[in-house]
Structure formats: structure tokens, C-alpha cells
Amino acid sequence: MTQQLRRSLGLSDAVVIGLGSMVGAGIFAALGPAARAAGSGLLLGLALAAAVAYCNAMSSARLAARYPASGGTYVYGRERLGEFWGYLAGWAFIVGKTASCAAMALTVGTYAWPDQAHAVAVAAVVALTAVNYTGVQKSALLTRVIVAVVLAVLAAVVVSSLTSGSADFGRLGVEADVSAGGVLQAAGLLFFAFAGYARIATLGEEVRDPARTIPRAVPLALGIALVVYTCVAVSVLSVLGAGELGRATAPLAEAARAADAQWLVPVVRVGAVVAALGSLLSLILGVSRTMLAMARDGHLPTALAAVHPRFQVPHRAELAVGAVVAVVAATADVRGAIGFSSFAVLMYYAIANASAWTLGSRWRVLAILGFAGCVLLAFALPLASVVSGAAVVGAGALVHGMRRRS
């Protein structure tokens, strides 16, 4: 008999878990690369990323209400399109989000103790895996604290930037040299920061009244994140301009310096660490739940489908995710992780939109737009990200085919 997870999360818990994934380290890390790609078209890229994310969010919410089980698009693809597409979505999610976990852990290490970044990253993974192991309610409580701290830091950056003498709203204008390709690439990179609402759907088996809660929680979390990102992007652009923002390695810290708020620089560093921890916490939750669903269907070792009798969490899946992420964080470089993760996750959402299209009704237009947007943004990413992402997703499809033949 399949062991079920406990339904203990309400609307506010689901929204906070989604925000913990979105309003995280992505906004601290993705603005610089996006500005390098789009120049003064950065805000256009942000708007495009948000539009694609909205289409994906609505498709995911409708599917999660119909199939309130752990696994997210792995389950939706399997039920609506067939076993192969469900498997491919689950594989893309696991590899893409494992890369994201490692990137977030290394972000913690880089900001907290640059000389020992890998060791700190591994310690962060171990600590947060232990938190998740003891129950999803404890994870939700910790995420509330993290989200509150990060929002306070971002608010301080926005206020100090917009009220400083360095702010020049003329820097927000779009110049003639902006290219469509640059805006698309920026949107693909910024999508990395929006993708956290998937965590709400992958926790479908642990949400109370999922048919009502999930369709409300997903757009609410996404809307809050969009408002926060827009305020941060506008304030940072106003004091740095697109050129300087594109060259900055720590954009929000540079914005604080440009606004003559030196006291805020160490606060931003702490905020980046806390944000990365929040993202890592939610990512481990989401990956372990998808791994649980795939193990139940035999695509992964069935031992990973075990649910802890006391804590009611997929404890073996969480330990497996923690172990893999710890190894990657100890050996890998954070460069390229955002692009690789974005490609894999965009493929995941393309399958979600295709699944939502089969539900029919007036929402089909959003599903079509979401599918087209995902494919467009995925192949507009830097070439190295496209090649590596396509190779890993293709390898997963090859393994599935070989298993079927055998």
C-alpha cells in the first residue's frame, strides 16, 4: 500500500513556501547577467519572464487542483500525455533543480565565507536537509522567517536607492541599441528567479483542500514576487544604469554603495545568504517530492518512496537529494548553473502547459502561450546552457527508452 503524506499546509503556508523559492537568491544573482544580455531592455526582459511565468503558473495551478499529489508536472504529464512525457518532466525537474540547489548552496558559501565557500555550502545542505527531515511544518515555519528577513533587506535597498541623490529615472529608458535576442536571453535568465511557484504544486499531497488552496496560492505568490522584483530592478537601475549593473558581481551591494548607504552593504550580504538558504530549503522540498513520485512508479529505486512513520516526510528521498547536492556543491562551480537550471525547468514547464492544454476550456490560450514562451526562452539562453541542458535532458530520454526495450 502506498504511504500518503500528511495534509498540513494551509493557504498562507503554501504562499510562503512559493515566496521562499522565488524571493530568494535569484534576485541577488540574476540581475547582473540579465542586464549584460539586455542592456537597457532589462525591464522588458523582466516583463516577458513574468508573462511566461504567469501562463505556466495558471496551467500548473489548474493541474495541481485536478491531481493533488506529490510530483508536480511529473504526475500531470503522466496522466495527460503518457508515461514518457511524465518521466521526462520529472527528470528535467530533478536535474535542473539539483543544479539550482548546488548553486544556492555555493551562493551561501561565497557570501558567508568566500575562502571556504565549498565547505560552507556542504554544511548548509546538511543543515537544511535535517530541517526538512523533521517535517514540512518546520520547513514552512523557517521559510516564513527567511522570507521576512529577505523582504526587509530588499525594502531597505529599494528605499535607500530611490531616495538617494544618485537616483536618475532617465536610466530606465530603453535605448535604440537594445536587441530582441538580448531581451529574450535576459527573460530566460530572469525566469530562474520566478520558477519557485512550482514548489507549491509539487507539495500538492501535503496541502489542505488542494483544489481550492493551490489555484489561489500560486498566482498570489507569483504576484507578490513580481511586485518585489519590479521595485528592486527599478531602484537598482536608477542608481547604477544598465551598463554598470551588467558589470556588477554583487548588484544590490553595488547599488547600496552608489546610493551612499555603506551601512547597507554588509546587510545585503547577510540578506543574500539568508535568501540563498530559503531557496535551498524550498528546492530540497520540491526535488524530494518529485523523486518520491517517480520512485512510486518504479522510475527510481522504490526505496525512495518510503514515508517516515513519525515525521510523515519522504525521508529517504530527502536524504538522497541532500547527499547528491552536497557532492555537487563540494566539487562544482556556480558558473553556468543558472542557465543550465533555466533550460531544464523551462522544458519541465513546456510539458506542464502541454498537459494543461488537454484539459480544454477557455484556459487553452494561456497554455499555448506558456508552451511557446517556454520553448522560445529556453533556446534563447546562452549556447553553453542550451547544449548542456539539451544533452542531459536527452540522456534522460535515452535511459527511459533503453529501460523500456529491456
Backbone torsions as a table, in degrees:
resi	resn	phi	psi	omega
1	MET	NA	132.6	-179.4
2	THR	-69.4	128.9	178.0
3	GLN	-79.8	131.9	-177.8
4	GLN	-100.0	151.6	177.3
5	LEU	-85.6	156.6	-177.5
6	ARG	-79.7	133.7	177.4
7	ARG	-85.5	99.8	-174.5
8	SER	-127.8	-2.0	-175.3
9	LEU	-100.0	129.0	175.2
10	GLY	-95.0	-171.0	-177.5
11	LEU	-60.6	-49.4	-177.6
12	SER	-63.9	-36.6	177.2
13	ASP	-62.5	-45.2	-178.8
14	ALA	-63.8	-41.9	178.9
15	VAL	-63.5	-43.4	-178.4
16	VAL	-65.5	-40.8	178.5
17	ILE	-63.3	-40.5	175.6
18	GLY	-63.5	-43.3	178.4
19	LEU	-65.1	-36.1	179.0
20	GLY	-61.0	-29.0	177.5
21	SER	-83.7	-38.2	-175.8
22	MET	-83.0	-54.1	-178.6
23	VAL	-83.3	66.6	-177.5
24	GLY	-128.3	-144.0	-174.3
25	ALA	-68.8	-16.5	-179.2
26	GLY	-56.3	-42.7	-178.0
27	ILE	-70.6	-25.8	177.1
28	PHE	-77.7	-28.9	-172.2
29	ALA	-106.5	-31.0	-168.8
30	ALA	-85.6	-20.0	-176.0
31	LEU	-63.2	-40.9	-179.2
32	GLY	-61.8	-56.8	177.6
33	PRO	-57.8	-37.1	179.5
34	ALA	-66.4	-39.7	178.4
35	ALA	-67.1	-35.5	176.1
36	ARG	-63.2	-36.5	-178.1
37	ALA	-76.5	-43.7	-170.6
38	ALA	-102.1	-16.3	-176.2
39	GLY	62.0	-132.5	-179.0
40	SER	-72.0	-3.9	175.7
41	GLY	-88.5	16.2	-177.4
42	LEU	-56.7	-44.9	-178.3
43	LEU	-66.4	-31.0	174.4
44	LEU	-65.1	-41.5	176.9
45	GLY	-62.3	-39.8	178.1
46	LEU	-63.7	-42.5	179.6
47	ALA	-64.1	-40.9	179.8
48	LEU	-66.6	-43.4	177.6
49	ALA	-60.1	-40.7	179.6
50	ALA	-65.7	-39.4	-179.8
51	ALA	-64.0	-45.1	178.1
52	VAL	-64.5	-41.4	179.2
53	ALA	-62.4	-38.0	179.6
54	TYR	-63.7	-45.7	178.2
55	CYS	-59.2	-44.7	179.5
56	ASN	-63.6	-41.1	-177.7
57	ALA	-62.6	-43.3	-179.2
58	MET	-67.6	-38.8	176.2
59	SER	-63.2	-45.0	-179.0
60	SER	-64.4	-39.8	-178.4
61	ALA	-64.7	-43.5	179.7
62	ARG	-64.2	-41.5	-179.7
63	LEU	-68.9	-39.6	-179.6
64	ALA	-65.2	-35.4	177.0
65	ALA	-67.0	-34.1	179.6
66	ARG	-77.4	-35.3	-177.1
67	TYR	-127.3	78.4	-175.3
68	PRO	-80.3	64.3	179.9
69	ALA	-129.7	159.0	177.5
70	SER	-63.9	144.4	175.9
71	GLY	126.3	-21.4	176.5
72	GLY	60.6	-132.6	-173.9
73	THR	-66.8	-20.0	171.8
74	TYR	-56.9	-45.1	179.6
75	VAL	-70.9	-43.7	-176.8
76	TYR	-64.1	-44.7	179.5
77	GLY	-63.3	-40.7	179.1
78	ARG	-63.6	-44.0	-176.0
79	GLU	-76.0	-34.2	-173.5
80	ARG	-99.1	-31.7	-173.5
81	LEU	-116.3	-20.5	-178.4
82	GLY	123.6	165.1	-173.3
83	GLU	-59.0	-42.7	-175.9
84	PHE	-61.2	-44.8	-176.5
85	TRP	-69.5	-34.1	174.4
86	GLY	-64.4	-45.3	178.1
87	TYR	-59.5	-45.2	-177.2
88	LEU	-63.5	-39.0	177.2
89	ALA	-63.8	-45.4	179.0
90	GLY	-62.0	-41.4	179.1
91	TRP	-64.2	-45.3	179.8
92	ALA	-62.0	-39.7	-179.7
93	PHE	-65.6	-46.7	-176.3
94	ILE	-63.7	-47.6	-177.6
95	VAL	-70.5	-39.2	-179.7
96	GLY	-66.5	-44.5	-177.5
97	LYS	-78.4	-23.6	171.5
98	THR	-65.1	-40.7	174.9
99	ALA	-62.6	-39.6	177.5
100	SER	-63.5	-41.6	177.8
101	CYS	-57.9	-46.9	-179.9
102	ALA	-63.3	-41.1	179.5
103	ALA	-63.2	-41.8	179.2
104	MET	-67.2	-39.9	178.3
105	ALA	-63.7	-41.4	178.6
106	LEU	-69.4	-30.0	174.7
107	THR	-63.8	-41.5	175.7
108	VAL	-57.5	-49.1	-178.5
109	GLY	-63.9	-39.9	-177.4
110	THR	-65.7	-41.0	-179.4
111	TYR	-79.5	-36.9	-174.4
112	ALA	-79.9	-42.7	-176.3
113	TRP	-155.2	81.7	-172.3
114	PRO	-53.3	-36.1	-177.5
115	ASP	-71.7	-19.7	179.5
116	GLN	-126.5	41.8	-172.9
117	ALA	-59.1	-43.2	-177.1
118	HIS	-67.2	-40.9	179.9
119	ALA	-65.1	-42.5	178.2
120	VAL	-65.1	-38.4	178.9
121	ALA	-60.1	-45.5	179.5
122	VAL	-64.0	-42.1	179.0
123	ALA	-61.8	-39.2	178.7
124	ALA	-63.8	-41.7	179.0
125	VAL	-62.7	-45.5	-179.7
126	VAL	-61.5	-45.0	-177.5
127	ALA	-63.9	-44.8	-176.7
128	LEU	-75.1	-29.6	173.0
129	THR	-63.0	-38.6	177.6
130	ALA	-64.4	-39.7	177.8
131	VAL	-63.1	-47.7	179.9
132	ASN	-62.7	-33.9	-177.5
133	TYR	-61.9	-31.5	-174.1
134	THR	-85.8	2.6	173.7
135	GLY	130.7	144.8	-175.6
136	VAL	-69.0	-26.6	179.0
137	GLN	-65.7	-38.9	176.8
138	LYS	-65.6	-37.2	177.4
139	SER	-63.3	-42.4	179.6
140	ALA	-64.8	-38.7	179.6
141	LEU	-65.5	-46.2	178.7
142	LEU	-63.1	-37.9	179.3
143	THR	-63.2	-36.4	177.2
144	ARG	-58.7	-45.0	179.6
145	VAL	-63.4	-44.6	-178.6
146	ILE	-63.0	-45.8	-180.0
147	VAL	-60.6	-41.5	179.9
148	ALA	-62.0	-43.7	179.7
149	VAL	-64.2	-46.2	-177.6
150	VAL	-64.3	-43.7	178.5
151	LEU	-61.9	-37.4	178.1
152	ALA	-64.9	-41.7	178.4
153	VAL	-65.0	-45.3	-179.9
154	LEU	-64.2	-38.5	177.3
155	ALA	-62.2	-39.8	178.4
156	ALA	-63.8	-40.2	177.8
157	VAL	-63.8	-45.0	-178.3
158	VAL	-62.6	-49.3	-177.1
159	VAL	-64.8	-46.5	-178.5
160	SER	-64.7	-35.4	-179.8
161	SER	-71.3	-49.4	-174.6
162	LEU	-71.1	-24.2	-179.4
163	THR	-97.0	1.6	-178.9
164	SER	-85.6	161.7	176.9
165	GLY	-71.4	-13.3	-179.5
166	SER	-81.2	-13.7	-177.0
167	ALA	-69.4	129.9	178.3
168	ASP	-138.2	106.6	-175.7
169	PHE	-72.4	-8.1	172.9
170	GLY	-65.9	-21.7	179.0
171	ARG	-71.8	-10.9	-178.8
172	LEU	-82.9	-11.9	-178.2
173	GLY	-68.1	151.5	179.0
174	VAL	-90.0	123.5	-178.6
175	GLU	-87.2	167.3	-173.3
176	ALA	-69.9	-22.8	-175.3
177	ASP	-84.7	6.0	179.1
178	VAL	-70.2	131.6	-178.9
179	SER	-106.5	150.9	178.0
180	ALA	-62.7	-38.7	179.0
181	GLY	-62.9	-39.9	178.6
182	GLY	-65.4	-41.3	178.7
183	VAL	-64.6	-41.7	178.9
184	LEU	-63.8	-42.4	179.4
185	GLN	-64.6	-41.0	177.1
186	ALA	-62.1	-41.0	178.6
187	ALA	-62.5	-40.6	178.2
188	GLY	-63.3	-40.1	178.6
189	LEU	-70.2	-40.4	180.0
190	LEU	-71.0	-22.8	177.1
191	PHE	-58.9	-29.5	176.7
192	PHE	-52.6	-37.8	-177.4
193	ALA	-79.3	-18.1	-178.3
194	PHE	-93.7	-15.3	-165.5
195	ALA	-72.5	-1.5	-174.9
196	GLY	-67.8	-17.7	-178.7
197	TYR	-64.8	-15.4	176.3
198	ALA	-62.2	-26.0	-179.3
199	ARG	-61.8	-31.9	179.4
200	ILE	-66.0	-43.3	-178.9
201	ALA	-68.4	-39.1	-177.8
202	THR	-69.9	-17.0	176.8
203	LEU	-95.4	18.8	-174.1
204	GLY	-54.2	-31.1	-178.0
205	GLU	-77.3	-11.6	-178.0
206	GLU	-111.0	7.7	-179.8
207	VAL	-99.6	134.7	175.6
208	ARG	-73.6	138.3	179.2
209	ASP	47.7	60.2	-173.0
210	PRO	-60.7	-32.6	-178.8
211	ALA	-62.1	-26.7	179.3
212	ARG	-100.6	-39.9	-172.6
213	THR	-71.9	-47.8	-173.3
214	ILE	-65.4	-46.2	178.6
215	PRO	-62.0	-21.9	176.0
216	ARG	-86.1	-39.1	-174.2
217	ALA	-70.7	-39.9	-174.7
218	VAL	-63.1	-56.3	-179.9
219	PRO	-66.2	-29.4	178.5
220	LEU	-66.2	-46.5	178.1
221	ALA	-63.6	-42.1	179.8
222	LEU	-64.3	-41.4	-180.0
223	GLY	-63.4	-43.3	178.5
224	ILE	-62.7	-44.0	179.8
225	ALA	-61.8	-40.5	-179.8
226	LEU	-63.2	-43.3	178.3
227	VAL	-60.6	-44.8	-179.7
228	VAL	-62.9	-47.5	-178.1
229	TYR	-62.8	-41.3	-179.5
230	THR	-63.5	-44.4	178.8
231	CYS	-61.8	-43.8	-179.2
232	VAL	-65.9	-45.9	-178.4
233	ALA	-63.0	-42.7	179.7
234	VAL	-63.7	-44.5	-177.6
235	SER	-67.0	-42.0	-179.3
236	VAL	-68.8	-41.9	176.7
237	LEU	-61.7	-37.0	-175.7
238	SER	-66.8	-26.8	-179.2
239	VAL	-101.4	-24.8	-177.7
240	LEU	-105.4	-33.4	-170.7
241	GLY	79.2	160.2	-174.8
242	ALA	-64.3	-39.5	-177.0
243	GLY	-64.2	-51.2	-179.5
244	GLU	-67.5	-35.7	177.3
245	LEU	-62.3	-40.3	179.5
246	GLY	-65.9	-27.1	179.6
247	ARG	-88.6	-12.2	-174.1
248	ALA	-76.2	134.6	175.3
249	THR	-84.7	-28.1	176.1
250	ALA	-129.4	80.3	-169.0
251	PRO	-55.4	-42.8	-176.5
252	LEU	-71.4	-34.3	175.5
253	ALA	-67.5	-40.2	177.7
254	GLU	-64.1	-37.6	177.7
255	ALA	-64.0	-39.8	177.4
256	ALA	-62.7	-41.4	177.6
257	ARG	-64.4	-44.2	-178.9
258	ALA	-63.9	-28.2	179.6
259	ALA	-87.9	9.8	-178.8
260	ASP	58.7	37.4	177.0
261	ALA	-117.1	66.0	-177.2
262	GLN	-59.9	-32.6	179.6
263	TRP	-60.8	-23.4	-175.7
264	LEU	-82.7	-18.8	-176.0
265	VAL	-59.1	-52.6	177.7
266	PRO	-64.0	-29.9	177.2
267	VAL	-64.7	-40.7	178.0
268	VAL	-63.7	-39.4	178.2
269	ARG	-61.5	-44.2	177.1
270	VAL	-63.5	-41.9	178.6
271	GLY	-60.9	-38.7	178.6
272	ALA	-64.9	-40.1	178.2
273	VAL	-63.5	-47.3	-179.2
274	VAL	-63.4	-41.4	179.5
275	ALA	-62.6	-43.2	179.4
276	ALA	-64.6	-38.2	176.7
277	LEU	-63.3	-40.5	177.9
278	GLY	-63.2	-43.7	178.0
279	SER	-63.3	-43.4	-179.3
280	LEU	-62.9	-41.6	178.9
281	LEU	-58.9	-48.5	-178.6
282	SER	-70.3	-35.0	179.5
283	LEU	-64.5	-43.6	178.9
284	ILE	-61.8	-39.0	175.5
285	LEU	-57.3	-50.6	-175.6
286	GLY	-66.5	-44.0	-178.6
287	VAL	-65.3	-41.9	-178.5
288	SER	-64.8	-34.8	179.6
289	ARG	-71.1	-37.3	175.4
290	THR	-67.4	-39.4	176.9
291	MET	-62.5	-38.9	176.3
292	LEU	-58.4	-48.1	-177.8
293	ALA	-63.7	-40.9	-179.2
294	MET	-70.8	-33.1	177.4
295	ALA	-67.7	-36.6	178.0
296	ARG	-60.0	-32.5	-178.1
297	ASP	-94.2	3.9	176.1
298	GLY	84.4	5.8	177.4
299	HIS	-78.5	-18.9	173.7
300	LEU	-129.7	164.5	-179.8
301	PRO	-51.0	130.9	-174.2
302	THR	-64.2	-19.2	177.2
303	ALA	-61.1	-26.0	-179.0
304	LEU	-73.7	-7.9	179.3
305	ALA	-86.3	0.3	-177.8
306	ALA	-67.8	141.0	176.8
307	VAL	-113.9	130.4	-177.1
308	HIS	-63.3	129.5	-175.9
309	PRO	-65.1	-26.4	-179.1
310	ARG	-95.4	-50.7	-173.9
311	PHE	-85.6	-13.5	178.1
312	GLN	56.4	46.0	176.1
313	VAL	-129.9	155.9	175.6
314	PRO	-75.5	77.7	-167.2
315	HIS	-64.8	-37.6	179.7
316	ARG	-69.6	-38.3	176.4
317	ALA	-64.0	-40.7	179.7
318	GLU	-65.9	-39.6	177.5
319	LEU	-66.2	-38.9	179.1
320	ALA	-64.6	-44.4	177.7
321	VAL	-61.2	-46.5	179.9
322	GLY	-59.2	-41.0	-179.4
323	ALA	-65.6	-45.2	-179.5
324	VAL	-64.8	-44.8	-179.4
325	VAL	-64.5	-38.4	178.8
326	ALA	-61.6	-41.6	179.1
327	VAL	-65.2	-44.8	179.7
328	VAL	-64.3	-42.9	-179.7
329	ALA	-65.0	-29.2	-179.7
330	ALA	-77.8	-19.2	-171.9
331	THR	-122.4	-19.8	-169.8
332	ALA	-94.8	169.2	174.2
333	ASP	-107.7	140.1	-176.5
334	VAL	-70.0	-18.4	-177.9
335	ARG	-61.2	135.2	177.8
336	GLY	82.3	-9.6	-177.5
337	ALA	-64.2	-37.2	-178.9
338	ILE	-65.1	-45.5	179.9
339	GLY	-64.4	-44.8	179.4
340	PHE	-61.1	-46.3	-179.9
341	SER	-62.7	-42.2	-179.3
342	SER	-60.9	-42.8	-179.1
343	PHE	-61.5	-50.3	-177.3
344	ALA	-62.8	-41.4	-177.5
345	VAL	-72.1	-33.5	175.4
346	LEU	-64.5	-37.5	174.3
347	MET	-63.7	-39.3	176.9
348	TYR	-58.9	-45.8	-178.8
349	TYR	-74.1	-27.1	174.2
350	ALA	-60.5	-40.9	177.6
351	ILE	-68.3	-35.9	176.8
352	ALA	-61.5	-44.0	179.5
353	ASN	-66.4	-39.4	176.8
354	ALA	-62.9	-37.5	177.6
355	SER	-66.3	-42.6	-179.9
356	ALA	-64.7	-32.5	179.2
357	TRP	-59.5	-33.1	-178.1
358	THR	-72.4	-12.2	178.2
359	LEU	-75.5	-17.2	179.8
360	GLY	75.6	-159.8	177.3
361	SER	72.6	-173.2	-173.6
362	ARG	-70.2	-11.0	-177.4
363	TRP	-82.1	-0.6	-177.4
364	ARG	-62.0	-34.0	-179.4
365	VAL	-60.9	-43.2	178.4
366	LEU	-63.9	-37.4	179.4
367	ALA	-65.1	-41.5	178.9
368	ILE	-65.2	-45.6	179.0
369	LEU	-62.9	-40.9	179.1
370	GLY	-64.2	-42.3	178.9
371	PHE	-62.4	-48.9	-179.6
372	ALA	-62.5	-40.9	179.3
373	GLY	-63.6	-41.1	179.6
374	CYS	-62.1	-47.8	-179.1
375	VAL	-63.7	-43.0	-179.4
376	LEU	-62.5	-48.4	-178.3
377	LEU	-68.0	-35.8	-179.5
378	ALA	-61.2	-45.1	-176.5
379	PHE	-87.5	0.0	171.8
380	ALA	-92.4	-6.2	178.9
381	LEU	-67.4	165.6	176.5
382	PRO	-52.9	145.2	-172.6
383	LEU	-56.2	-40.6	-179.4
384	ALA	-61.2	-38.0	178.9
385	SER	-68.0	-40.9	179.3
386	VAL	-64.0	-46.0	-177.1
387	VAL	-64.9	-49.3	-178.0
388	SER	-66.7	-41.7	179.7
389	GLY	-64.0	-46.0	179.8
390	ALA	-63.8	-36.4	179.9
391	ALA	-65.0	-43.2	-177.7
392	VAL	-71.5	-42.9	177.5
393	VAL	-63.4	-41.0	177.9
394	GLY	-64.4	-36.1	177.9
395	ALA	-63.6	-38.6	177.2
396	GLY	-62.4	-42.1	177.8
397	ALA	-64.0	-38.1	179.6
398	LEU	-65.1	-43.4	178.8
399	VAL	-61.4	-41.4	179.0
400	HIS	-61.9	-44.2	179.4
401	GLY	-62.3	-41.1	179.9
402	MET	-65.9	-39.2	178.8
403	ARG	-65.2	-39.5	179.2
404	ARG	-64.3	-40.8	-179.2
405	ARG	-67.4	-36.8	-177.9
406	SER	-75.4	NA	NA
